[in-house]
Amino acid sequence: MIKVKAPGRVCLFGDHQDYLGLPIIACAIDKHIYLEAVPNQSQVIKIQFIDINENRAIAVPIKLENYDPKDAFTAVLKVLQKQDCFPNKGYDITIKGAIPINAGLSSSSALLLVWIGFLVGAFGKGKQYHQEELAKIAYEAEVLERNGPGGKMDQYSIALGHIIYLETNDNASYKTFKRELPGLIIGESGISKDTLGLLADRRSLAIEALRFLENQLPSFDIKKVTLSTIGTYTKVLPNHLSPYFNAAINNYLITQKALLEFQRDKLHLKSIGVLMSAHHLILKNDLKITVPRIDHMIDAAVLNGAYGAKIVGSGGGGCIVALVPEQNEELVINALKKAGAVNAYKVSVSEGIIL
């Protein structure tokens, strides 16, 4: 039997930054997707998705000449063929999990990573794949092969686990903080989000703003903009692009401040929470990715003692995350439910994918 499990993830800092090649800080959480596979006597990989009561059958050997690039599972197969990893026999697979679907906790990337874990375990010819290699495969399949609007955050934070600071440019350098982050509370709004639509829209506007500045000012470097110089650039931009530039710069600067906090010997949770709330205000006011229920939940968390809170993921619905003192955890959980959350609960930082 092959067993694989992959965690969900929470973006702490850097939402809508990774598609610009800017850094993020995220953590894996102890909500997982589990895959179990046993060989069968057929030439078919039979997959049972327990939680959504669906099944899929993939005949092997697989022909990918006319595959649909929107299908992430077959996109993985195409990527792995480059590494001489070819499915050649049947398996019976069950997949189940506890990550809420379409809620901003990256259930789709976790699902893709357990599929990758199965394929390299079953057909990888004994090669030992490191977590970073699995992240690269997932990114290539989910974003590059499918021409998706996202970046590297989901795949790397899930595969590597713990708390991660990730430079999402081509080098994808990262630093992992193997430490606890006590007081993480998730609130599920119950509102499904349009991940691809929102990401594609905000991405195109942010990139348009940066390209405009690069054309107007050849020396422009987004990572050298400061709060004191940001006005110099917004004067040049068309009005409709200014909020997206402001969001990119301010969220980048907040992420850099947060990195300093995570590098401390002892975490200052209140300081991290304040930065989370500052990040949320930019997502709300400049990128406009919140909805009323999310706003009510954020307000409820802060009014009931959270150090800070923010929306998670692409926006338009999904979840919030709050950082809460231990003595206020139950108070915040109850307040979130009263504010409209369909569920609210404590989570802990988790290790990454396990094969």
N, C-alpha and C positions, 0 to 999 in steps of 0.2 A: 504494500500500500504506500502511495505517495501522499504526504500531508503537507499543506502549505497554509500559512496564515499571514495576513497583512493588515496593518492598522489603518484607521482613518487618520486624518490630520486636521489640525487647526492652524490657520494662518494668524499669527500674532501681530506681525508687522509686514507690510509690503503687498497688500491686496492691490491688484491691477498694476503691479510693478514688474512682474517677471516677464511679461511679454515685451517690455521695454529694455530688457537686459539689466534691470536694476535689482539690487539685493532684496532678499526677504528673510524674515525670521518666522519659522513655523515649528510645530511640534507634532509628533505622532501621539495618538491617544489610545487608551485601552478599550476601544471599540473596534472589532476586527471582522474581516471576512475570512472564512475557512473553506478550504478545498480538500477533498479526499478523493483519491482515484485508485482503482484497481483494474488490472488488465482483464479484458474479456476475450472471447474466442472469435470475435468478428473483426472486420476491417473498418469499424466505425467508432469514433469517439462520441460517446453518448453523455450529454451534460444535462443534469437536472438542477435547475435553480429553485431551491426549496422555498425561499421566502416569497417569490413572486409566482410560484406554481407554473413555471414554464420549462420547456425542454428544448434541447437542440441536438442535432446529429450532424457530425462532420465526417464524411467518408475519407478514408486514407488509402493510398497516397493522395495528397491534396493538389489540385490543379489551380494555380492562382493567376493564370494568364488574363482572365477577365474579372478579377475580384473587385468587389465594391470597396473603395478605400474608406468609406464611412463606417464600415464594419471593423471595429477595433480588434476583435478576435482574429480575423484573417489578416489584418495589418500586422499583427504580431508575427503570424506565421511567415509573412513575406520578409520581415526584418530578420527573423531567425534563420531563414534559408541562406542568408549571406554568411552565416556562421556554421553552415553545414549541419544544422539541426532540423531534421526532417521527420515528422511523425510517420511511422511505418506500421503501426498496429493499433488495435482498438483498446479503449479504456471505458469503464463506467465511472463517471465523475458526479459528485454531489457538491454543490456550492451553497453555503448559507452564511449568514452574518448578522451583526448587530449595528452596523453603520446605517443610519437613516438615509434613504435614497433621495437624491435631488435636494439635499438640504445644506450643501456647502461644506460637508465634511469629507468630500472626495471619495465617495463610495465607488465611483466609476474607475478611478485610478487604482484603488485597492483591488477591485475585481480584476482589472487588467494584470496587475502584478501577481496575483495568485495563479492566473492562467499562464503567465510567463514562467513562474516557479515550477508549475507542473510540467510544462514543455521541456525546460532544460533538465529537469529531474528525470523525465522519462526518456528523452531522446537526445540529450546533450552529450552522449558517448563518454560519460564519466568526468567531463570537465567540471571543475569547481567554479561556479560563477559567484563573484563577490557582489555585495549589495550595490555598489556603485555601478557595476556592469548591468545589473538588472534595471537600475534607474535609467541608464542610457537607452536600453532596449525599449523600455516603456515610453520614454520621451519620443524616441524616433517613431514608434508605432502610433502613439496617440496624437502627436502634434505634427511631425514632419510628413509621415506617410499620408495622413488624413488632411493635411493643410489646415490644422486646427488653430484657433486663435489664442490658445493658452501658452504658458511657458514651461519652465522646468520645476516649479515649486512642488507640485503634487507628487510627481514621480520620485523625486529625490528625498523629500521629507518622509514619505511612506517607506521607501526602500531602506533608507539609512536609519530612520527612527530617532528617538530622543528629541532634544531641541536643536535645531540646525539654523545656522546663518549661512545662506547660500548666495553666492554671486551668480546670477542667472545668465551671464553672458556666455560666449562660446566656451570659455575655459571651465565654467561651472565649478570653481573652487569653493570649498565649504569648510566650516568649522562646526564640530558637533559638541554640544554641551550635555554631558551625561549627568544631569542633575534633576531633582524634582522641581516642580512649579506648583506648590500647594495652592488650593483654593480656586481651581479652574472649574467653572460652572457653564454648562451648555444649556441654552434655551432654544427649543425648536419652535419656529413660528407656525409650522404646518402649511406654509405657503410655498408651493413648488416654484423653483426659479428657472428662468430662461438662460441657462449658463452660456450656451454658445452665442445666442443673440446679444446678450449684454456685453460679453467679452469682446465680440467682434466689433460692436458699435463703439465702445469706449477705447478699444485698442486703435481703431482706425483714426479716431479724433486725436488721441494722444500722439500717435505717430505723425499725423498731419502737422500738428503743432511743432514737433521737434524737427521735422524735415523743413518746415518753413523757416525756422530759425537758422538751421544749418545752411540753407541757401542764401539767406540774408546776411548772416554773420559767419563767415567761414571758420572763425576761431572758436565758435560755440562748443562748449563741452558741458553736458548736463550735470556731470559730477563736480563741476567747479562753480556752479551757481550757489550763491548764499542768500540768506534772507535779506541782506542789505543790497544785493544786486538784482534780485528777482524782478524789481520794477523796471529795470533797464530793458529786460526782454519782453515783458508784457506790453510795454508801449509799442513794440514792433509788431506784435501779433494781432491778427484780426480778433475782434471781440469774442466771437463764438468759440475760439480756440483757447482763450486765456484760462478758463477754469481747468482744462485738462493739463495745461502746462503747470499751473499752480499746484494741482494735485500731485503731479509727478515729482516736482521739486520738494514740496513740503513733506510728502510721505517718505521720500528718500532721506531727508534730513532727520525725520523722526526715527526711521529705522537705524540710522547711524547712532543716534542717542540711545536707542534701545540696546544696540550691540554693546555699548559701554556698560550698560546695566548688567547684562548677562556675563560680562567679563569680570565682574566683581567677585571677590572671594565669598561674600555673603549677599544674596539677592535682597534688594530693597523693593519689596513687592508693591508698596504704594507708588513709588516712582514709575515702575513698569505699568501699573494700572492707569496712572495719569497719562502716560504716553499712548496707551491703547485708546483711551477716550479721545485724545487729540487726533489720532489717526482716524477714528470713526467720524469725527466731525468733518474731516476733509472728504471722506467717502460719501457722507450725507449731503454736504452743501455744495461741493464742487462736482463730484462725479454723479451725484443724485441716484445712488443705487439702493436706497432704503425704501421701505413702504411703511405706512402708518403703524401696523402692528409691530414691526421691528423697532420703530422709534419708541413706542410705548414700553416695550420690553427693556430697551436700553435705559430709559428714564427710571423704570421700576427698579432695575438692578442698582443703579447709582443711588437712588433715594433710599434704598434699604441697606446701604453700607458697603457696596462694592467699591473697590479701589478704582476700577475702571471697567469699561465694557465696549465692545465693538461688534459690528456685523462681521460675518465670516463668509469668505468666498466671493463669487462674482456679484452677488446682490440680487435685488428684486424679490427677495424672500429668503428661505433657508433658515439659518441659525444665527444666534449671537453667542459670543463667549464673554464671560465676566470673570474678573480676578477678584476674589472675595476673601476677607479675613475669616479664619476658621469659625469664629463665634457667630458670624453672620450668614453662614452657608445655607442653613435651612430657611432663614428669613428671606434670603434672595430667591431661593428655589420657589417658595410659596408665592412670592411677589411676582415672579415671572409667569407663573400659571394664572394668577389673577389678571395679569396684563394681556393674556391671550395666548401664551405659549401652550402648545398641545402636549409638551413634555419638557421637563427640566431636570438636570441631574449633574452630579459631580463626575469629573473624569480625571485621570492621572496620565502623566507622560509615559509613553510606551516605547519599547524597543521596536526596531523596524521589522521588515519581512523575515519570516523564519521558514526555511525549507526543511 
